[in-house]
Structure formats: C-alpha cells, structure tokens
Amino acid sequence: MQRQCAGLNSDRFLWNKSIENPSAENIPREVSAPVLTANVTEPGKTGRLDTIEDEAEAKKQGLHGMPIFTAKSKLRTAVLIRTTITQKFSNNDKQNIRSLITELSLKSGAEYQVFLLMLVKDRELPIFTDATAYEFALSTYVPDEFRNMTILYNEAIMKEKYPLLPSNANNDAKAHWLAVQMFSQDYPEYDFVWNWEFDTRYIGHHYDLLEKLSAFAYSQPRRGIWERSERFYISKVHGPYNSKFRKTVEIESENAIWGPALSSGIKPIGPARPFLIPEDDKRWEWGIEEHADFISLAPIFNPVNTSWAGRNDVWGYDGSHTPRRASVGMHSRSSKKLLGAMHEENLKGNHLGSEMGPQTVALLHGLKAVYAPIPMFFDRDWRSDRLQSYFNPGPEGQSGSVEYSPFSRDSQKRFQGSTWFSKATPPMRLYNNWLGMEDNGFGGAEVCRFVRFKSFRQVIDF
C-alpha cells in the first residue's frame, strides 16, 4: 500500500529516482512550471509575441500576468521502526505500526514511508549469503502483514561494511547507527530518516507531531543553537522560547559554538559561517529556514565531567580530547547528509558510542542539530525552580558538563516519574490505562470508564 501510494503521488516528488526515473542523477529539486503566453495581452496587442522585448517580458509572468508558479518537490522521510527477532508482537504493537503507516505514509501521500528494521541476533543464520535463510527469518519472526516492509540486518554485515572499526565498537549496543547508515546508502531517495524506538507511543496524530517537530527545527537560528539544545526548556523559568530564552542562554554561555568544533583530521562539510562571531548575526538569521540535520527529543548535552556511562566511547578522532555531544535515547531524525558523513567517518575507523554518534558528527562538521523540547509530564507536582536545579544543574544552566547532571550514572532516577524516559514507570501505565487496560494492578476497563479523563487531566495539570 505504501509503494502504491508513492507511485500514485510520484508527481509530488518530481525527481525521485526510485519512483519516476531510475537513471536520473543530480537533477535539481525545483522546476518552474511552463510559461503560458497565449493569453498574455495588453490593450492594442494580440496574444502573439511580436518582439524580443515582448518575449522577455512574458518570461517574467505567468498566465494573465501573474507571477510564474515555481513548484518544489516534497522531501521524503523514512521512518525506521527498530526491533529484533526476539520481539513478540502484541495486538497493540500491530495497531501502533498500522497507525504509523496510515497517518504518516497513506495520509500524507507518501511524504513518509515506514519500515521495520530488524536485528537478527542469531549469528548462525546466514541471512546475507542464503536467500532461504533470509525468508525463513522473515516468515518466522515478522507478522505476515509487515514482511514486505521489513529489512533484516545482523552484526556480521556491519563488520563486513566497516572493517576498520574495532571489534568492541562494532556491535549493536555501541554502533546502533550503522544499520541506519546502511539504509541511507541503499535508499538515497529519502532526505531524512527517523530512528523510531519500537516502544514509543503517541496518542495524537503522528503526521502532525513529526511535521511540528520538523517545523520547529526549521525555524531555529544557528546562533546559540547548541547552547539552547543542551538545556531542558522549562517555560516558567526560561520564559518565551524565541525571545527571553534565547537571550538568557546567550548571556549565560561563555564559549558559544559557532560553526564546526575543531578536531584534527576532520574536513567539515557544513556551510561556511556567514559572520566571524555569532554577535555579528544581529538579526539571528543564519540557520532560519534551514532543515535540521539532526533532531533530538532529549537535550544534546556535553558528557565530559559527567559520570554518564557512554562518555568515553570514542574510537579514532582525537580520542578523549574529542569535542563531543550526546543525547539519552536514540529516537531522533537524521538527514541523509549527516548519515553520509557518519558513514565516511566509520569507513576511516572513527567511531562514537550509539548515543553520541550523530550529535558529535554534527558538532564536528558544523551541521545543524536541534533539541525539540517536547512536553514532559510527571506523576508528582514539581516547583519550577526545583526542576531547574535537578535537570539543568550545570554551571551555565545546562543539563550536562557536571557530575550532578541528571544523565550521570546515579542521577537518572530523577526521570523515574516522567513520561519520556526508557526506565520511567508512568508512560506505559498511563497509555495502558488510557486504552482501558490494566497495568500492574492499576486501571482496567471498568475503572477507566469512570476515571480515564479525570486521571489524564490531573497529569496534564502538572
């Protein structure tokens, strides 16, 4: 259905090689509509173009003298739902995947396409040398309705594709992004790729969510973007995001990042900075209406001086002296450009732990990375100043850079009562209760019939 939808809407993706013209290369993503001149007339003139001047004037106009319409093709985005062959697909898992397909792909006219990206942990199963083994894995571990949208991979193929990576780094725990890079190399028609965690749930419309996240990142200027992105945004503390928050963060930050962070052996692929220092960009223009190369749903923090477990997962580059950034959780969007840069770095033997990969490569190459501050709710009432001290404890009001960071080893329990953290209790319980299901003794169809709205409202009121 997704492929049929893409075919029926191929005119919206004017130069999509996979849909329209497999041999087309390097065709621009913009085309001007034909100039219709037969009815472009003025008093005393016919519809015929009589002079060179008339022809030149007509080229500036469209039908009836209106401006020429310029059609831009829509960008395409792949959504990779990450899972493994040990996954047991519940009814709700299937319903969630169907909703992603319906709301993102079919509803949008193929702007998005959803895939299952499944890790085959069985090292004895030769899925890339035996077609029968590949089909066996699909038929055994994937529900029938999702098989032709599933892409299998294993650690063996990653070791073959990236032979210079150390063996202790080339595994799914430390190299989560290699499969996404492989996908981007094999499917270059997608401009962006969402790495989608299987257990994520959203009760709104997925298209609206992803479009809002994209629009937020698109509208953000580069001035102060790394500094804003390393903080949890707390509205009662920080004020309006695009005014007071921007200015406050800039005042607090002593060494703002402007362009790529320096690291030996790196030739940045990002755009040249238009001004020598950020303060020269007086109207905060650089980066506005520029698509983000990386969108994170958690702060992009500096792990140095924290006790976060992955802080030293750096191979190659400048070793422990490498400037780096990280995000806890890998639910995020990366651009084809960023994934290509990561691919090239890995081919050279440079590598970063899974939760530092795209963030740090974006930092070193001067690409645009944005933390989109999605709403987070808690199962208890927090004073805003306490939230600030617990979640942005850094010396400049940032979430990282210090041992007391919420991402440090012994501090992550602060997220226990939140709605967006892998080890938190409320998300699954709230979601299951919302659907009328019992969760660890809470809820159930009879209870939720009476308290569903009230309970959810209490969470939102926090």
PESUL-V443381 format. One record per residue. RES is the residue in one letter. SS is DSSP state (H for helix, E for strand, C for the rest). OMEGA is omega in degrees with one decimal (* if undefined). NEAR is the number of other ideal C-beta (glycine too) atoms within 10 Angstrom. Layout:
RES | SS | OMEGA | NEAR
RES | SS | OMEGA | NEAR
This chain:
M | C | 179.1 | 10
Q | H | 179.0 | 17
R | H | 177.2 | 14
Q | H | 179.1 | 10
C | H | 178.7 | 18
A | H | 178.8 | 21
G | H | -179.8 | 11
L | H | -178.2 | 12
N | C | -173.7 | 16
S | H | 179.7 | 15
D | H | 176.4 | 11
R | H | -179.7 | 17
F | C | -161.7 | 21
L | C | -175.6 | 19
W | C | 178.5 | 17
N | C | -174.1 | 23
K | C | -175.7 | 14
S | C | -175.6 | 16
I | C | -165.7 | 20
E | C | -173.1 | 14
N | C | -175.1 | 13
P | C | -176.6 | 8
S | C | -177.8 | 5
A | C | 179.2 | 11
E | C | 174.4 | 8
N | C | 177.7 | 5
I | C | -177.2 | 14
P | C | -178.7 | 9
R | C | -179.9 | 13
E | E | -179.9 | 11
V | E | 176.7 | 13
S | E | 178.3 | 11
A | C | 179.3 | 11
P | C | 178.1 | 10
V | C | 179.8 | 15
L | C | -171.6 | 14
T | C | -172.7 | 18
A | C | -177.2 | 10
N | C | 177.9 | 9
V | C | -175.6 | 19
T | C | 173.2 | 13
E | C | 178.7 | 9
P | C | 178.6 | 4
G | C | -179.5 | 5
K | C | 175.2 | 12
T | C | 177.2 | 8
G | C | -177.7 | 9
R | C | 176.4 | 9
L | C | -172.7 | 17
D | C | -174.2 | 9
T | C | 175.8 | 9
I | H | 179.0 | 8
E | H | 178.6 | 9
D | H | -178.5 | 15
E | H | 179.2 | 12
A | H | 179.6 | 10
E | H | -178.5 | 15
A | H | -179.4 | 16
K | C | 178.8 | 13
K | C | -172.8 | 10
Q | E | 173.1 | 15
G | C | -179.0 | 19
L | H | 180.0 | 15
H | H | 175.8 | 9
G | H | -179.8 | 13
M | C | 178.3 | 10
P | E | 179.2 | 8
I | C | 178.9 | 14
F | C | 176.9 | 11
T | E | -178.3 | 10
A | E | 176.2 | 11
K | E | 179.5 | 10
S | C | 177.7 | 16
K | C | 173.9 | 16
L | C | -179.1 | 16
R | C | -177.4 | 22
T | E | 173.8 | 22
A | E | 175.6 | 23
V | E | -177.5 | 23
L | E | 176.8 | 20
I | E | -173.8 | 23
R | E | 178.3 | 22
T | E | 179.1 | 22
T | E | -178.6 | 13
I | C | 177.1 | 17
T | C | -177.5 | 10
Q | C | 172.8 | 16
K | C | -175.2 | 6
F | C | 176.0 | 16
S | C | 176.9 | 9
N | H | -179.6 | 7
N | H | 174.5 | 13
D | H | -179.5 | 17
K | H | 179.0 | 13
Q | H | -179.5 | 11
N | H | 178.2 | 20
I | H | 177.9 | 21
R | H | -180.0 | 13
S | H | 177.0 | 15
L | H | 179.8 | 20
I | H | -176.4 | 23
T | H | -172.9 | 16
E | H | -177.5 | 20
L | H | -174.0 | 25
S | H | -173.5 | 24
L | H | -179.1 | 15
K | C | -174.1 | 16
S | C | -175.7 | 21
G | C | 172.4 | 14
A | C | 171.4 | 24
E | C | 176.4 | 20
Y | E | 169.9 | 25
Q | E | -172.8 | 23
V | E | 177.4 | 24
F | E | 164.9 | 20
L | E | 176.9 | 23
L | E | -167.7 | 23
M | E | 176.7 | 25
L | E | 174.9 | 18
V | C | -175.6 | 22
K | C | -179.3 | 12
D | C | -177.0 | 14
R | C | -179.3 | 9
E | C | -177.7 | 5
L | C | -173.0 | 18
P | C | -172.2 | 15
I | C | -177.7 | 20
F | C | 175.7 | 15
T | C | -177.5 | 9
D | C | -178.5 | 11
A | H | 179.2 | 10
T | H | 178.8 | 9
A | H | 178.3 | 17
Y | H | 179.8 | 16
E | H | 177.7 | 13
F | H | 180.0 | 13
A | H | 178.8 | 19
L | H | -175.2 | 20
S | H | -176.8 | 10
T | H | -168.7 | 9
Y | H | -175.3 | 20
V | C | 174.7 | 20
P | C | -173.0 | 12
D | H | -174.2 | 8
E | H | -177.3 | 11
F | H | -171.6 | 21
R | H | -176.5 | 13
N | H | 171.7 | 10
M | H | -177.0 | 18
T | E | 175.1 | 17
I | E | 179.6 | 14
L | E | 171.8 | 22
Y | E | 175.0 | 20
N | C | -177.5 | 21
E | H | -179.4 | 19
A | H | -179.4 | 15
I | H | 177.9 | 17
M | H | 177.1 | 20
K | H | 177.5 | 15
E | H | -178.2 | 9
K | H | -177.0 | 18
Y | C | -172.7 | 21
P | C | -177.0 | 10
L | C | 177.9 | 13
L | C | 177.1 | 23
P | C | -176.0 | 11
S | C | -179.6 | 8
N | C | 177.6 | 9
A | C | -174.7 | 21
N | C | 174.1 | 20
N | C | -171.1 | 15
D | C | 179.6 | 17
A | C | -177.4 | 11
K | C | -174.9 | 20
A | C | -177.4 | 23
H | C | -171.9 | 17
W | C | -177.5 | 26
L | H | 179.5 | 27
A | H | 178.1 | 24
V | H | 176.4 | 25
Q | H | 177.7 | 27
M | H | 178.1 | 19
F | H | -178.0 | 20
S | H | 176.8 | 25
Q | H | -177.7 | 13
D | H | -177.8 | 8
Y | C | -174.3 | 16
P | C | -179.8 | 13
E | C | 179.6 | 15
Y | C | -178.7 | 23
D | C | -179.5 | 16
F | E | 178.7 | 25
V | E | 172.3 | 25
W | E | 170.8 | 22
N | E | -167.1 | 22
W | E | 179.1 | 25
E | E | -172.9 | 15
F | C | -174.1 | 16
D | C | 176.4 | 14
T | C | 176.5 | 15
R | C | 177.7 | 15
Y | C | -175.3 | 15
I | C | 174.3 | 10
G | C | -179.7 | 9
H | C | -173.3 | 14
H | H | -179.9 | 22
Y | H | 178.3 | 17
D | H | -179.7 | 12
L | H | -174.9 | 14
L | H | 177.5 | 23
E | H | 177.7 | 16
K | H | 177.8 | 13
L | H | 178.9 | 20
S | H | -179.0 | 19
A | H | 177.7 | 11
F | H | -178.7 | 17
A | H | -179.4 | 24
Y | H | -174.8 | 16
S | C | -174.4 | 14
Q | C | 174.9 | 25
P | C | 179.7 | 20
R | C | 179.7 | 25
R | C | 179.7 | 25
G | C | -171.7 | 23
I | H | 179.0 | 25
W | H | -179.2 | 25
E | H | 176.4 | 21
R | H | -174.3 | 26
S | H | 179.0 | 29
E | C | 179.0 | 26
R | C | 164.2 | 28
F | C | 179.1 | 21
Y | C | -179.8 | 18
I | C | -167.9 | 18
S | H | -178.1 | 12
K | H | 177.9 | 10
V | H | -169.6 | 17
H | H | -177.7 | 21
G | C | -178.4 | 13
P | C | -171.7 | 9
Y | H | -170.9 | 14
N | H | 178.5 | 12
S | H | -175.9 | 9
K | H | -178.5 | 11
F | H | 178.3 | 20
R | H | -174.9 | 21
K | H | -179.5 | 12
T | H | 180.0 | 17
V | H | -179.5 | 23
E | H | 178.3 | 16
I | H | -177.7 | 10
E | H | -171.3 | 14
S | C | -177.6 | 19
E | C | -175.7 | 8
N | C | -178.2 | 7
A | C | 177.3 | 15
I | C | -177.2 | 19
W | C | -172.0 | 21
G | C | -176.5 | 18
P | C | 171.2 | 20
A | C | -172.9 | 19
L | C | 175.0 | 10
S | C | -175.5 | 18
S | C | 176.9 | 8
G | C | -178.9 | 11
I | C | 172.3 | 19
K | C | -172.8 | 7
P | C | 178.7 | 16
I | C | 180.0 | 17
G | C | -178.8 | 19
P | C | 177.6 | 14
A | C | 179.1 | 8
R | C | -174.3 | 16
P | C | -179.4 | 12
F | C | -177.6 | 14
L | C | 179.5 | 10
I | C | -176.4 | 10
P | H | -178.4 | 22
E | H | 178.0 | 11
D | H | 175.5 | 12
D | C | -168.5 | 19
K | C | -178.3 | 9
R | C | 177.2 | 8
W | C | -172.7 | 16
E | C | -174.1 | 13
W | C | 178.7 | 20
G | C | 177.3 | 21
I | C | -175.2 | 13
E | C | 172.0 | 9
E | C | 179.5 | 16
H | C | 179.6 | 15
A | C | 175.3 | 27
D | C | 178.1 | 26
F | E | 174.2 | 27
I | E | 178.5 | 26
S | E | 175.0 | 30
L | C | 173.8 | 19
A | C | -178.3 | 25
P | C | 178.1 | 26
I | C | -167.6 | 27
F | E | 176.0 | 28
N | C | -175.8 | 22
P | C | 179.7 | 27
V | C | -179.0 | 18
N | C | 170.8 | 16
T | C | 173.2 | 23
S | C | 175.3 | 15
W | C | -169.1 | 24
A | C | -173.7 | 15
G | C | -170.2 | 18
R | C | -176.4 | 22
N | C | -179.7 | 13
D | C | 179.6 | 21
V | E | 175.8 | 20
W | E | -176.2 | 19
G | C | -177.2 | 18
Y | C | 176.8 | 23
D | C | 179.5 | 16
G | H | -176.1 | 9
S | H | 178.8 | 10
H | H | -178.2 | 11
T | C | 171.1 | 21
P | C | -174.7 | 16
R | C | 174.5 | 27
R | C | -177.3 | 29
A | E | 171.8 | 28
S | C | 176.5 | 25
V | C | -173.0 | 20
G | C | -175.4 | 15
M | C | 176.5 | 20
H | C | -169.7 | 18
S | E | 177.7 | 26
R | E | 177.5 | 27
S | E | 177.0 | 30
S | E | 175.7 | 25
K | H | 179.2 | 20
K | H | -179.8 | 19
L | H | 179.7 | 29
L | H | 176.1 | 26
G | H | 177.7 | 16
A | H | 177.4 | 24
M | H | 177.8 | 25
H | H | -179.2 | 19
E | H | 178.7 | 13
E | H | 179.4 | 23
N | H | 176.8 | 26
L | H | 179.0 | 14
K | C | -180.0 | 13
G | C | 175.4 | 15
N | C | -175.3 | 23
H | E | 179.3 | 25
L | E | 177.5 | 29
G | C | -170.1 | 24
S | C | -175.9 | 19
E | C | 173.8 | 27
M | C | -170.4 | 24
G | H | -175.4 | 30
P | H | -179.6 | 32
Q | H | -176.4 | 26
T | H | 177.8 | 27
V | H | 175.3 | 30
A | H | 179.2 | 29
L | H | -176.0 | 24
L | H | -177.5 | 28
H | H | 179.3 | 22
G | C | 177.7 | 20
L | C | -174.2 | 23
K | C | 178.3 | 25
A | E | -173.1 | 27
V | E | 167.2 | 26
Y | E | 177.7 | 29
A | C | -172.6 | 20
P | C | 177.5 | 21
I | C | 178.7 | 15
P | C | 173.0 | 8
M | C | 178.4 | 19
F | C | 179.2 | 17
F | E | 179.9 | 17
D | C | 176.7 | 16
R | C | -179.2 | 7
D | C | 178.1 | 8
W | C | 169.0 | 15
R | C | -175.4 | 9
S | H | 179.4 | 12
D | H | 175.6 | 11
R | H | 175.3 | 10
L | H | -179.9 | 17
Q | H | -176.6 | 18
S | H | -179.3 | 13
Y | H | -172.7 | 16
F | H | 174.4 | 21
N | C | -172.2 | 23
P | C | -176.8 | 19
G | C | -176.3 | 19
P | C | 178.3 | 10
E | C | 179.8 | 15
G | C | 179.2 | 20
Q | C | -174.3 | 24
S | C | -178.4 | 25
G | C | 173.0 | 25
S | C | -178.8 | 18
V | C | 179.4 | 16
E | C | -177.5 | 13
Y | C | 178.5 | 15
S | C | 177.3 | 25
P | C | -179.6 | 22
F | C | 176.7 | 25
S | C | -169.9 | 20
R | C | -173.9 | 12
D | C | -175.3 | 8
S | C | -174.1 | 18
Q | H | 176.3 | 18
K | H | 176.2 | 11
R | H | -179.0 | 15
F | H | -171.9 | 21
Q | C | -176.6 | 13
G | C | -175.7 | 16
S | E | 179.7 | 18
T | C | -179.4 | 18
W | C | 175.2 | 17
F | C | -171.3 | 20
S | C | -176.7 | 13
K | C | -178.0 | 9
A | C | -179.0 | 19
T | C | -172.0 | 15
P | H | -172.7 | 19
P | H | -177.4 | 17
M | H | -178.7 | 13
R | H | 179.1 | 18
L | H | -178.1 | 21
Y | H | -179.9 | 18
N | H | 178.3 | 19
N | H | 179.1 | 21
W | H | 179.4 | 16
L | C | 179.3 | 16
G | C | -178.5 | 14
M | C | 177.0 | 15
E | E | 177.5 | 15
D | E | 178.7 | 15
N | C | 176.5 | 9
G | C | 178.7 | 7
F | E | 171.2 | 14
G | E | -173.7 | 21
G | C | -172.7 | 14
A | H | -176.6 | 10
E | H | -179.6 | 9
V | H | -174.2 | 14
C | H | 178.2 | 20
R | H | -175.8 | 9
F | H | -170.2 | 9
V | H | -174.7 | 12
R | H | -175.3 | 15
F | H | -177.5 | 10
K | H | -178.3 | 8
S | H | -177.5 | 16
F | H | 179.8 | 16
R | H | 179.2 | 9
Q | H | 178.3 | 12
V | H | -179.1 | 13
I | H | -178.4 | 8
D | H | 178.3 | 8
F | C | * | 12
